[in-house]
Amino acid sequence: MPLKIAIVTDAWRPQINGVVTTIENTCRTLKDQGNDILMITPDQFYTVPCPSYPSIKLSIFCYPKVKRLLDNFAPDHIHIATEGPLGLAGRKYCLKRKLAFTTSFHTLFAEYINMRLKIPVAWGYRLLHWFHKPASRIMIATAQVETDLSNRGFNKAQFVRWSRGVDADRFKPRAKDFLAYPRPISMYVGRVAVEKNLDAFLTLSIPGTKVVVGDGPQLNKLKKHFPDVVFAGFETGEKLAKTMAAADVFVFPSRTDTFGIVMLDALACGVPVAAFPIQGPLDVLMDNLTGCMRENLQAAFYGALALNSEDCRQQALKYSWQNCSAQFLNNLVPVS
């Protein structure tokens, strides 16, 4: 029997990030299976720019409409994907009506606000603990994040696994000559923002060409500081897939991602990954086979450069959005 599933998320188009990609692909798969999905997203509300990151829109005065949408839809299941204003409104709705709901932990929110606003990380985790505590289940992408949250006082009994997927038909090995820069080409794809730790990549003393694909609040600053780097701007679809496949090494310098779906995209293109040995890369990569993880990112680059493309592709094929969506569906709980 088809299910009525409400998903509340502050992360949505036009943002392009791992959270949006995961939710979009999960919803698409669930709809294809015949389920009725209500998406409650910022584009349905009045919004204001997020301080220090104006391209992210924060919903304001949103509870009355969230209440009306959920009342009218009468969902079988409610999932709250993010801890922003819409997530708070969805949480309030469920608690007032004594409805069971699930949440997911996508982002190291406490670390992000510490980098941007200097708010102590411990304060951020107290807020996150308060937000997720009433949930029947908390969906976590990786074992590393689960362990970290358990060590910070979260209830491990609430955790369930919600992995990620890759579109292996789009992201696949292609002609390297799509990019005509001096090789080897080392590439980053994603938000150009302080939490992505791009300086760690751009300051490396390595041969060839560094390419940054993406946009964000740090873009203009980095362009000025690193004039020899190719800043390709924002790309999507086939162009992005061709660009990624033309790289020799994908560099993932972030220390604050809980997974890093873009690493799966790179692997599916047959491109090995250089990264730090932290949460995300440790859960996604096979060290010295599909990626090289070192505290010395330069050593990781050289290690990744020697890896086999086909090994990368084969690991990526183990991930699918169908499996990801099945996990999500199995993790949901009835509202009553």
Short mmCIF file of the C-alpha atoms (twelve columns), coordinates in Angstrom:
data_MODEL
# 
_entry.id   MODEL 
# 
loop_
_atom_site.group_PDB 
_atom_site.id 
_atom_site.type_symbol 
_atom_site.label_atom_id 
_atom_site.label_alt_id 
_atom_site.label_comp_id 
_atom_site.label_asym_id 
_atom_site.label_seq_id 
_atom_site.Cartn_x 
_atom_site.Cartn_y 
_atom_site.Cartn_z 
_atom_site.pdbx_PDB_model_num 
ATOM 1   C CA . MET A 1   0.000  0.000  0.000   1 
ATOM 2   C CA . PRO A 2   1.384  3.461  -0.899  1 
ATOM 3   C CA . LEU A 3   2.533  5.555  2.038   1 
ATOM 4   C CA . LYS A 4   2.029  9.255  2.723   1 
ATOM 5   C CA . ILE A 5   5.428  10.596 3.745   1 
ATOM 6   C CA . ALA A 6   6.125  14.191 4.772   1 
ATOM 7   C CA . ILE A 7   9.736  15.398 4.579   1 
ATOM 8   C CA . VAL A 8   10.695 18.725 6.141   1 
ATOM 9   C CA . THR A 9   14.017 20.200 5.017   1 
ATOM 10  C CA . ASP A 10  15.723 23.587 5.179   1 
ATOM 11  C CA . ALA A 11  18.230 22.425 2.553   1 
ATOM 12  C CA . TRP A 12  16.716 22.583 -0.922  1 
ATOM 13  C CA . ARG A 13  17.168 23.917 -4.420  1 
ATOM 14  C CA . PRO A 14  18.773 26.121 -5.670  1 
ATOM 15  C CA . GLN A 15  21.362 24.835 -3.177  1 
ATOM 16  C CA . ILE A 16  23.383 21.935 -4.514  1 
ATOM 17  C CA . ASN A 17  25.011 19.890 -1.784  1 
ATOM 18  C CA . GLY A 18  25.005 16.385 -0.375  1 
ATOM 19  C CA . VAL A 19  21.863 16.932 1.694   1 
ATOM 20  C CA . VAL A 20  19.833 18.187 -1.265  1 
ATOM 21  C CA . THR A 21  21.183 15.447 -3.539  1 
ATOM 22  C CA . THR A 22  20.308 12.749 -1.010  1 
ATOM 23  C CA . ILE A 23  16.791 14.023 -0.367  1 
ATOM 24  C CA . GLU A 24  16.039 14.602 -4.057  1 
ATOM 25  C CA . ASN A 25  17.131 11.141 -5.123  1 
ATOM 26  C CA . THR A 26  15.418 9.452  -2.200  1 
ATOM 27  C CA . CYS A 27  12.141 11.251 -2.923  1 
ATOM 28  C CA . ARG A 28  12.346 10.476 -6.624  1 
ATOM 29  C CA . THR A 29  12.803 6.778  -5.921  1 
ATOM 30  C CA . LEU A 30  9.986  6.674  -3.354  1 
ATOM 31  C CA . LYS A 31  7.621  8.452  -5.748  1 
ATOM 32  C CA . ASP A 32  8.516  6.016  -8.525  1 
ATOM 33  C CA . GLN A 33  7.433  3.261  -6.147  1 
ATOM 34  C CA . GLY A 34  4.012  4.887  -5.849  1 
ATOM 35  C CA . ASN A 35  4.338  6.640  -2.505  1 
ATOM 36  C CA . ASP A 36  2.819  10.087 -1.899  1 
ATOM 37  C CA . ILE A 37  5.509  12.549 -0.815  1 
ATOM 38  C CA . LEU A 38  4.908  15.993 0.707   1 
ATOM 39  C CA . MET A 39  8.022  18.158 0.593   1 
ATOM 40  C CA . ILE A 40  8.115  21.153 2.943   1 
ATOM 41  C CA . THR A 41  10.980 23.321 1.684   1 
ATOM 42  C CA . PRO A 42  12.156 26.961 1.892   1 
ATOM 43  C CA . ASP A 43  10.831 27.899 -1.561  1 
ATOM 44  C CA . GLN A 44  7.297  27.705 -0.099  1 
ATOM 45  C CA . PHE A 45  7.970  30.389 2.545   1 
ATOM 46  C CA . TYR A 46  9.234  33.903 3.087   1 
ATOM 47  C CA . THR A 47  12.993 33.723 3.551   1 
ATOM 48  C CA . VAL A 48  15.960 35.843 4.586   1 
ATOM 49  C CA . PRO A 49  19.629 35.307 3.632   1 
ATOM 50  C CA . CYS A 50  21.680 33.270 6.086   1 
ATOM 51  C CA . PRO A 51  24.268 35.475 7.845   1 
ATOM 52  C CA . SER A 52  27.710 34.992 6.238   1 
ATOM 53  C CA . TYR A 53  26.205 32.737 3.542   1 
ATOM 54  C CA . PRO A 54  23.528 34.731 1.669   1 
ATOM 55  C CA . SER A 55  22.832 32.080 -0.975  1 
ATOM 56  C CA . ILE A 56  21.290 29.927 1.770   1 
ATOM 57  C CA . LYS A 57  17.765 31.087 2.528   1 
ATOM 58  C CA . LEU A 58  16.245 30.772 6.001   1 
ATOM 59  C CA . SER A 59  12.462 30.506 6.316   1 
ATOM 60  C CA . ILE A 60  10.762 32.946 8.684   1 
ATOM 61  C CA . PHE A 61  7.322  32.969 10.329  1 
ATOM 62  C CA . CYS A 62  6.909  29.460 9.005   1 
ATOM 63  C CA . TYR A 63  5.082  27.499 11.712  1 
ATOM 64  C CA . PRO A 64  1.481  28.379 10.720  1 
ATOM 65  C CA . LYS A 65  2.017  27.220 7.153   1 
ATOM 66  C CA . VAL A 66  3.949  24.112 8.219   1 
ATOM 67  C CA . LYS A 67  1.032  23.255 10.507  1 
ATOM 68  C CA . ARG A 68  -1.497 23.796 7.703   1 
ATOM 69  C CA . LEU A 69  0.462  21.721 5.197   1 
ATOM 70  C CA . LEU A 70  0.863  18.811 7.587   1 
ATOM 71  C CA . ASP A 71  -2.739 18.977 8.784   1 
ATOM 72  C CA . ASN A 72  -4.033 18.887 5.212   1 
ATOM 73  C CA . PHE A 73  -1.692 16.087 4.146   1 
ATOM 74  C CA . ALA A 74  -2.246 13.877 7.215   1 
ATOM 75  C CA . PRO A 75  0.977  11.898 6.719   1 
ATOM 76  C CA . ASP A 76  1.642  8.324  7.773   1 
ATOM 77  C CA . HIS A 77  5.273  9.243  8.445   1 
ATOM 78  C CA . ILE A 78  7.114  12.500 9.168   1 
ATOM 79  C CA . HIS A 79  10.836 12.931 8.618   1 
ATOM 80  C CA . ILE A 80  12.672 16.097 9.682   1 
ATOM 81  C CA . ALA A 81  15.881 16.295 7.685   1 
ATOM 82  C CA . THR A 82  17.538 19.468 9.017   1 
ATOM 83  C CA . GLU A 83  17.861 21.520 12.189  1 
ATOM 84  C CA . GLY A 84  16.929 24.902 10.662  1 
ATOM 85  C CA . PRO A 85  13.737 26.983 10.992  1 
ATOM 86  C CA . LEU A 86  11.586 24.524 9.043   1 
ATOM 87  C CA . GLY A 87  13.009 21.613 10.993  1 
ATOM 88  C CA . LEU A 88  12.187 23.404 14.225  1 
ATOM 89  C CA . ALA A 89  8.636  24.068 13.019  1 
ATOM 90  C CA . GLY A 90  8.160  20.421 12.047  1 
ATOM 91  C CA . ARG A 91  9.543  19.293 15.400  1 
ATOM 92  C CA . LYS A 92  7.187  21.632 17.254  1 
ATOM 93  C CA . TYR A 93  4.223  20.314 15.248  1 
ATOM 94  C CA . CYS A 94  5.017  16.703 16.115  1 
ATOM 95  C CA . LEU A 95  5.623  17.362 19.797  1 
ATOM 96  C CA . LYS A 96  2.411  19.387 20.221  1 
ATOM 97  C CA . ARG A 97  0.396  16.534 18.688  1 
ATOM 98  C CA . LYS A 98  2.404  13.749 20.315  1 
ATOM 99  C CA . LEU A 99  3.330  12.342 16.899  1 
ATOM 100 C CA . ALA A 100 6.339  10.094 16.355  1 
ATOM 101 C CA . PHE A 101 8.906  11.335 13.851  1 
ATOM 102 C CA . THR A 102 12.406 10.648 12.566  1 
ATOM 103 C CA . THR A 103 15.317 13.022 12.030  1 
ATOM 104 C CA . SER A 104 18.623 12.780 10.183  1 
ATOM 105 C CA . PHE A 105 22.082 14.088 10.985  1 
ATOM 106 C CA . HIS A 106 23.682 15.406 7.797   1 
ATOM 107 C CA . THR A 107 25.979 18.242 8.814   1 
ATOM 108 C CA . LEU A 108 28.542 19.069 11.488  1 
ATOM 109 C CA . PHE A 109 26.452 22.101 12.323  1 
ATOM 110 C CA . ALA A 110 28.302 22.883 15.560  1 
ATOM 111 C CA . GLU A 111 31.646 23.025 13.772  1 
ATOM 112 C CA . TYR A 112 30.211 25.144 10.954  1 
ATOM 113 C CA . ILE A 113 28.819 27.834 13.229  1 
ATOM 114 C CA . ASN A 114 32.043 27.810 15.213  1 
ATOM 115 C CA . MET A 115 34.010 28.556 12.014  1 
ATOM 116 C CA . ARG A 116 31.620 31.259 10.897  1 
ATOM 117 C CA . LEU A 117 30.364 32.874 14.109  1 
ATOM 118 C CA . LYS A 118 32.906 31.644 16.727  1 
ATOM 119 C CA . ILE A 119 30.120 30.078 18.807  1 
ATOM 120 C CA . PRO A 120 31.667 27.326 20.978  1 
ATOM 121 C CA . VAL A 121 31.320 23.843 19.503  1 
ATOM 122 C CA . ALA A 122 29.987 22.520 22.833  1 
ATOM 123 C CA . TRP A 123 27.069 24.972 22.664  1 
ATOM 124 C CA . GLY A 124 26.248 23.796 19.154  1 
ATOM 125 C CA . TYR A 125 26.164 20.169 20.234  1 
ATOM 126 C CA . ARG A 126 23.903 20.981 23.174  1 
ATOM 127 C CA . LEU A 127 21.460 22.490 20.675  1 
ATOM 128 C CA . LEU A 128 21.761 19.470 18.361  1 
ATOM 129 C CA . HIS A 129 21.224 17.064 21.264  1 
ATOM 130 C CA . TRP A 130 18.096 18.972 22.294  1 
ATOM 131 C CA . PHE A 131 16.798 18.984 18.716  1 
ATOM 132 C CA . HIS A 132 17.216 15.264 18.018  1 
ATOM 133 C CA . LYS A 133 16.405 13.840 21.470  1 
ATOM 134 C CA . PRO A 134 12.595 13.488 20.929  1 
ATOM 135 C CA . ALA A 135 13.021 11.657 17.596  1 
ATOM 136 C CA . SER A 136 12.109 7.985  17.463  1 
ATOM 137 C CA . ARG A 137 15.110 7.374  15.199  1 
ATOM 138 C CA . ILE A 138 18.064 9.444  14.023  1 
ATOM 139 C CA . MET A 139 19.355 8.521  10.569  1 
ATOM 140 C CA . ILE A 140 23.164 8.541  10.372  1 
ATOM 141 C CA . ALA A 141 25.206 8.000  7.202   1 
ATOM 142 C CA . THR A 142 28.364 6.426  8.622   1 
ATOM 143 C CA . ALA A 143 29.822 4.549  11.569  1 
ATOM 144 C CA . GLN A 144 32.366 7.314  12.229  1 
ATOM 145 C CA . VAL A 145 29.657 9.933  12.745  1 
ATOM 146 C CA . GLU A 146 27.653 7.527  14.897  1 
ATOM 147 C CA . THR A 147 30.650 6.956  17.156  1 
ATOM 148 C CA . ASP A 148 31.359 10.682 17.419  1 
ATOM 149 C CA . LEU A 149 27.771 11.518 18.360  1 
ATOM 150 C CA . SER A 150 27.672 8.672  20.906  1 
ATOM 151 C CA . ASN A 151 30.815 10.087 22.501  1 
ATOM 152 C CA . ARG A 152 29.078 13.459 22.691  1 
ATOM 153 C CA . GLY A 153 26.168 12.047 24.688  1 
ATOM 154 C CA . PHE A 154 23.638 11.141 22.004  1 
ATOM 155 C CA . ASN A 155 21.557 8.021  22.595  1 
ATOM 156 C CA . LYS A 156 23.082 5.321  20.400  1 
ATOM 157 C CA . ALA A 157 19.846 3.319  20.562  1 
ATOM 158 C CA . GLN A 158 18.203 5.991  18.376  1 
ATOM 159 C CA . PHE A 159 20.701 5.612  15.520  1 
ATOM 160 C CA . VAL A 160 19.852 3.861  12.273  1 
ATOM 161 C CA . ARG A 161 21.915 3.792  9.107   1 
ATOM 162 C CA . TRP A 162 21.003 5.820  6.015   1 
ATOM 163 C CA . SER A 163 23.791 5.555  3.465   1 
ATOM 164 C CA . ARG A 164 24.156 7.396  0.167   1 
ATOM 165 C CA . GLY A 165 24.114 6.642  -3.548  1 
ATOM 166 C CA . VAL A 166 25.596 7.641  -6.886  1 
ATOM 167 C CA . ASP A 167 24.239 7.996  -10.414 1 
ATOM 168 C CA . ALA A 168 26.724 5.644  -12.065 1 
ATOM 169 C CA . ASP A 169 25.114 6.120  -15.494 1 
ATOM 170 C CA . ARG A 170 26.009 9.806  -15.482 1 
ATOM 171 C CA . PHE A 171 29.204 9.716  -13.459 1 
ATOM 172 C CA . LYS A 172 31.390 7.284  -15.360 1 
ATOM 173 C CA . PRO A 173 34.868 7.165  -16.952 1 
ATOM 174 C CA . ARG A 174 35.076 9.454  -19.984 1 
ATOM 175 C CA . ALA A 175 37.670 11.013 -22.252 1 
ATOM 176 C CA . LYS A 176 40.356 12.832 -20.294 1 
ATOM 177 C CA . ASP A 177 40.834 15.373 -23.073 1 
ATOM 178 C CA . PHE A 178 37.619 17.186 -22.085 1 
ATOM 179 C CA . LEU A 179 39.999 19.440 -20.107 1 
ATOM 180 C CA . ALA A 180 43.104 20.672 -21.890 1 
ATOM 181 C CA . TYR A 181 45.109 21.868 -18.866 1 
ATOM 182 C CA . PRO A 182 48.615 20.685 -17.991 1 
ATOM 183 C CA . ARG A 183 48.518 17.391 -16.128 1 
ATOM 184 C CA . PRO A 184 48.105 15.965 -13.645 1 
ATOM 185 C CA . ILE A 185 44.779 17.693 -12.981 1 
ATOM 186 C CA . SER A 186 43.814 17.811 -9.309  1 
ATOM 187 C CA . MET A 187 40.201 18.805 -8.718  1 
ATOM 188 C CA . TYR A 188 37.802 19.919 -6.007  1 
ATOM 189 C CA . VAL A 189 34.040 20.048 -6.582  1 
ATOM 190 C CA . GLY A 190 31.651 21.588 -4.075  1 
ATOM 191 C CA . ARG A 191 30.842 24.682 -2.068  1 
ATOM 192 C CA . VAL A 192 33.579 27.302 -2.001  1 
ATOM 193 C CA . ALA A 193 33.227 28.064 1.681   1 
ATOM 194 C CA . VAL A 194 35.407 28.241 4.764   1 
ATOM 195 C CA . GLU A 195 34.161 24.947 6.217   1 
ATOM 196 C CA . LYS A 196 35.442 23.076 3.152   1 
ATOM 197 C CA . ASN A 197 39.067 23.858 4.089   1 
ATOM 198 C CA . LEU A 198 40.047 24.670 0.502   1 
ATOM 199 C CA . ASP A 199 43.268 26.398 1.551   1 
ATOM 200 C CA . ALA A 200 44.641 22.968 2.456   1 
ATOM 201 C CA . PHE A 201 44.278 21.963 -1.197  1 
ATOM 202 C CA . LEU A 202 45.168 25.222 -2.917  1 
ATOM 203 C CA . THR A 203 48.418 25.728 -0.974  1 
ATOM 204 C CA . LEU A 204 49.780 22.276 -1.923  1 
ATOM 205 C CA . SER A 205 53.054 22.256 -3.846  1 
ATOM 206 C CA . ILE A 206 52.085 19.740 -6.535  1 
ATOM 207 C CA . PRO A 207 52.588 19.602 -10.321 1 
ATOM 208 C CA . GLY A 208 49.998 20.153 -13.014 1 
ATOM 209 C CA . THR A 209 46.772 22.135 -12.681 1 
ATOM 210 C CA . LYS A 210 44.444 22.690 -9.734  1 
ATOM 211 C CA . VAL A 211 40.765 23.039 -10.688 1 
ATOM 212 C CA . VAL A 212 37.970 24.214 -8.391  1 
ATOM 213 C CA . VAL A 213 34.399 23.605 -9.557  1 
ATOM 214 C CA . GLY A 214 31.689 25.358 -7.556  1 
ATOM 215 C CA . ASP A 215 30.566 28.623 -6.058  1 
ATOM 216 C CA . GLY A 216 30.251 30.084 -2.605  1 
ATOM 217 C CA . PRO A 217 31.074 32.994 -0.290  1 
ATOM 218 C CA . GLN A 218 34.852 32.387 -0.372  1 
ATOM 219 C CA . LEU A 219 35.155 32.336 -4.172  1 
ATOM 220 C CA . ASN A 220 36.304 35.914 -4.794  1 
ATOM 221 C CA . LYS A 221 38.807 35.818 -1.955  1 
ATOM 222 C CA . LEU A 222 40.363 32.568 -3.168  1 
ATOM 223 C CA . LYS A 223 40.524 33.805 -6.766  1 
ATOM 224 C CA . LYS A 224 42.641 36.744 -5.611  1 
ATOM 225 C CA . HIS A 225 44.917 34.637 -3.413  1 
ATOM 226 C CA . PHE A 226 45.424 31.799 -5.918  1 
ATOM 227 C CA . PRO A 227 45.616 33.283 -9.437  1 
ATOM 228 C CA . ASP A 228 47.156 30.107 -10.903 1 
ATOM 229 C CA . VAL A 229 44.159 27.964 -9.922  1 
ATOM 230 C CA . VAL A 230 41.399 27.350 -12.480 1 
ATOM 231 C CA . PHE A 231 38.091 28.392 -10.913 1 
ATOM 232 C CA . ALA A 232 35.569 26.822 -13.274 1 
ATOM 233 C CA . GLY A 233 32.471 28.112 -11.504 1 
ATOM 234 C CA . PHE A 234 29.214 26.293 -10.944 1 
ATOM 235 C CA . GLU A 235 28.547 23.215 -13.088 1 
ATOM 236 C CA . THR A 236 25.812 20.572 -13.172 1 
ATOM 237 C CA . GLY A 237 24.591 17.658 -15.255 1 
ATOM 238 C CA . GLU A 238 26.592 16.276 -18.142 1 
ATOM 239 C CA . LYS A 239 29.150 19.075 -18.092 1 
ATOM 240 C CA . LEU A 240 29.957 18.412 -14.454 1 
ATOM 241 C CA . ALA A 241 30.238 14.665 -15.088 1 
ATOM 242 C CA . LYS A 242 32.615 15.225 -18.015 1 
ATOM 243 C CA . THR A 243 34.674 17.696 -16.011 1 
ATOM 244 C CA . MET A 244 35.034 15.340 -13.057 1 
ATOM 245 C CA . ALA A 245 35.948 12.404 -15.284 1 
ATOM 246 C CA . ALA A 246 38.746 14.465 -16.843 1 
ATOM 247 C CA . ALA A 247 40.555 14.842 -13.504 1 
ATOM 248 C CA . ASP A 248 43.499 12.701 -12.454 1 
ATOM 249 C CA . VAL A 249 42.980 13.064 -8.696  1 
ATOM 250 C CA . PHE A 250 39.974 14.322 -6.771  1 
ATOM 251 C CA . VAL A 251 41.076 16.242 -3.677  1 
ATOM 252 C CA . PHE A 252 38.667 16.302 -0.727  1 
ATOM 253 C CA . PRO A 253 40.163 18.685 1.851   1 
ATOM 254 C CA . SER A 254 37.114 19.042 4.105   1 
ATOM 255 C CA . ARG A 255 37.362 18.044 7.754   1 
ATOM 256 C CA . THR A 256 33.689 18.738 8.515   1 
ATOM 257 C CA . ASP A 257 31.680 16.559 6.108   1 
ATOM 258 C CA . THR A 258 29.723 13.642 7.530   1 
ATOM 259 C CA . PHE A 259 29.920 11.671 4.259   1 
ATOM 260 C CA . GLY A 260 30.940 13.495 1.089   1 
ATOM 261 C CA . ILE A 261 28.740 12.213 -1.751  1 
ATOM 262 C CA . VAL A 262 30.976 13.984 -4.257  1 
ATOM 263 C CA . MET A 263 33.662 11.397 -3.481  1 
ATOM 264 C CA . LEU A 264 31.319 8.692  -4.798  1 
ATOM 265 C CA . ASP A 265 30.797 10.756 -7.959  1 
ATOM 266 C CA . ALA A 266 34.554 10.957 -8.446  1 
ATOM 267 C CA . LEU A 267 35.059 7.234  -7.845  1 
ATOM 268 C CA . ALA A 268 32.269 6.416  -10.302 1 
ATOM 269 C CA . CYS A 269 34.207 8.463  -12.876 1 
ATOM 270 C CA . GLY A 270 37.268 6.338  -12.149 1 
ATOM 271 C CA . VAL A 271 39.061 9.175  -10.356 1 
ATOM 272 C CA . PRO A 272 40.887 8.308  -7.086  1 
ATOM 273 C CA . VAL A 273 40.526 10.565 -4.059  1 
ATOM 274 C CA . ALA A 274 43.081 12.275 -1.827  1 
ATOM 275 C CA . ALA A 275 41.724 13.161 1.607   1 
ATOM 276 C CA . PHE A 276 42.417 13.444 5.310   1 
ATOM 277 C CA . PRO A 277 41.861 10.283 7.420   1 
ATOM 278 C CA . ILE A 278 38.684 11.512 9.125   1 
ATOM 279 C CA . GLN A 279 34.937 10.842 9.159   1 
ATOM 280 C CA . GLY A 280 33.563 10.743 5.638   1 
ATOM 281 C CA . PRO A 281 36.685 9.596  3.764   1 
ATOM 282 C CA . LEU A 282 37.331 6.799  6.285   1 
ATOM 283 C CA . ASP A 283 33.816 5.464  5.671   1 
ATOM 284 C CA . VAL A 284 33.779 5.942  1.898   1 
ATOM 285 C CA . LEU A 285 37.295 5.212  0.624   1 
ATOM 286 C CA . MET A 286 39.408 2.065  0.570   1 
ATOM 287 C CA . ASP A 287 42.830 3.379  1.553   1 
ATOM 288 C CA . ASN A 288 45.557 2.770  -1.012  1 
ATOM 289 C CA . LEU A 289 43.031 1.212  -3.385  1 
ATOM 290 C CA . THR A 290 40.388 3.830  -4.260  1 
ATOM 291 C CA . GLY A 291 41.777 6.707  -2.265  1 
ATOM 292 C CA . CYS A 292 44.740 7.778  -0.240  1 
ATOM 293 C CA . MET A 293 44.116 9.221  3.226   1 
ATOM 294 C CA . ARG A 294 46.970 10.996 4.987   1 
ATOM 295 C CA . GLU A 295 47.344 13.865 7.435   1 
ATOM 296 C CA . ASN A 296 49.842 15.149 4.877   1 
ATOM 297 C CA . LEU A 297 47.468 15.996 2.010   1 
ATOM 298 C CA . GLN A 298 50.380 16.352 -0.414  1 
ATOM 299 C CA . ALA A 299 51.420 12.757 0.294   1 
ATOM 300 C CA . ALA A 300 47.783 11.728 -0.167  1 
ATOM 301 C CA . PHE A 301 47.752 13.392 -3.597  1 
ATOM 302 C CA . TYR A 302 50.824 11.493 -4.785  1 
ATOM 303 C CA . GLY A 303 49.464 8.253  -3.355  1 
ATOM 304 C CA . ALA A 304 46.091 8.709  -5.082  1 
ATOM 305 C CA . LEU A 305 47.767 9.573  -8.384  1 
ATOM 306 C CA . ALA A 306 49.197 6.033  -8.540  1 
ATOM 307 C CA . LEU A 307 45.882 4.220  -7.966  1 
ATOM 308 C CA . ASN A 308 43.869 2.218  -10.485 1 
ATOM 309 C CA . SER A 309 40.832 3.784  -12.145 1 
ATOM 310 C CA . GLU A 310 38.855 0.555  -12.434 1 
ATOM 311 C CA . ASP A 311 39.137 -0.160 -8.705  1 
ATOM 312 C CA . CYS A 312 37.554 3.241  -8.067  1 
ATOM 313 C CA . ARG A 313 34.695 2.547  -10.454 1 
ATOM 314 C CA . GLN A 314 33.971 -0.865 -8.965  1 
ATOM 315 C CA . GLN A 315 33.731 0.511  -5.432  1 
ATOM 316 C CA . ALA A 316 31.296 3.244  -6.497  1 
ATOM 317 C CA . LEU A 317 29.012 0.662  -8.121  1 
ATOM 318 C CA . LYS A 318 28.317 -0.793 -4.674  1 
ATOM 319 C CA . TYR A 319 26.308 2.348  -3.854  1 
ATOM 320 C CA . SER A 320 22.875 3.024  -5.357  1 
ATOM 321 C CA . TRP A 321 20.020 5.414  -4.726  1 
ATOM 322 C CA . GLN A 322 17.653 2.430  -4.710  1 
ATOM 323 C CA . ASN A 323 19.440 0.932  -1.699  1 
ATOM 324 C CA . CYS A 324 19.666 4.336  -0.053  1 
ATOM 325 C CA . SER A 325 15.912 4.890  -0.465  1 
ATOM 326 C CA . ALA A 326 15.090 1.418  0.830   1 
ATOM 327 C CA . GLN A 327 17.086 2.160  3.974   1 
ATOM 328 C CA . PHE A 328 15.242 5.449  4.438   1 
ATOM 329 C CA . LEU A 329 11.855 3.782  4.025   1 
ATOM 330 C CA . ASN A 330 12.689 1.038  6.520   1 
ATOM 331 C CA . ASN A 331 13.840 3.640  9.065   1 
ATOM 332 C CA . LEU A 332 10.557 5.575  9.101   1 
ATOM 333 C CA . VAL A 333 8.119  5.204  11.993  1 
ATOM 334 C CA . PRO A 334 4.304  5.596  11.950  1 
ATOM 335 C CA . VAL A 335 3.186  8.929  13.378  1 
ATOM 336 C CA . SER A 336 0.958  7.157  15.905  1 
# 
